[in-house]
Amino acid sequence: MIEVEDVYFSYPNNVEALKGVTLTIKEGEFVAIMGQNGAGKTTLVKHFNGLLKPSRGLVRIDNVETTKTSVAALAKNAGFVFQNPDHQLFSETVEEEIAFALKNFGFKKDIVKQRINWALNLLGLTQYRKTSPFLLSGGERKRVALASVLAWNPKTLILDEPTIGQDYRQKEKLRQFILQMQTQQKTVVIVTHDVEFVAECNPRVLLMKEGKIMADGKGTEILTNQEVLNQSSIVLPQIAQVFHKLSHFGLPKNIIDLYEAKNILLKTLEKRQ
């Protein structure tokens, strides 16, 4: 469980990035944090594994205050994948990159090998096993950074803009993996501008603006609220845009799921035939 109580945070240049944020993320929840650039999204999630410590207020991870423990201790249970993979990668090969944390956390050699193979296969990186991560494309480096965290199977996974540079197939793999993690009661938090990806996943959505949480609710509630989204400079998902137009014909507005939309439209057409 992640508990944030009245947290303020200011950077050394006196920029106040968080202003009294309070929230609770329960074990096994999938949460998407959205908002315009500078809203405080990344600053907030960096508090979830101790990379940043609050200027005021407190953050507890599984009842442990982040100010009273080390980043290393928190990192084993809260894996963080940075928006820019170059801030995370440093090893000479993809295989070594994935192996580093596993060895550092004391996994046995046979387990390390198994977890490396699993992560490479999951993210389509097997052919790059012996390649330097820095010779790969931006999207591929992003997948290496993700693989290096997924390999140790953290209890909480924090992803900053995970879909940047990924094609639809890779996004779908990520979505399916997140759903799988939920069945295992893992907590997943993503920071993203990718409203279509969030709509397909339909998690709990937090909207941030100027260091504060301005909306918190189910994806179907937040991502169909035109007024609230406009305040955060976020556009309606495409499916929601269509159903907002079709609401004049008696169809519901709160639709963001493609398959649900398809079923509603087919049923409506059948009735009119």
Buried (B, 14 or more C-beta within 10 A) or exposed (E): BBBBBEBBBBEEEEEEBBBEBEBEBEEBBBBBBBBBEBBBBBBBBBBBBBBBBBEEBBBBBBEBBBEEEEBEBBBBBBBBBBBBBEEBBEBEBBBBBBBBBBEEBEBEEEEBBBBBBBBBEBBBBEEBBEBBBEEBEEBBBBBBBBBBBBBBBBBBBBBBBBBBBBEEEBBEBBBEBBEEBBEEEBBBBBBBBBBBBBBBBBBBBBBBBBBBBBBBBBBBBBBBBBEBBEBBEBEBBBBBEBBBEBEEEEBEBBBBBBEBBEEBBEEEEEEEE
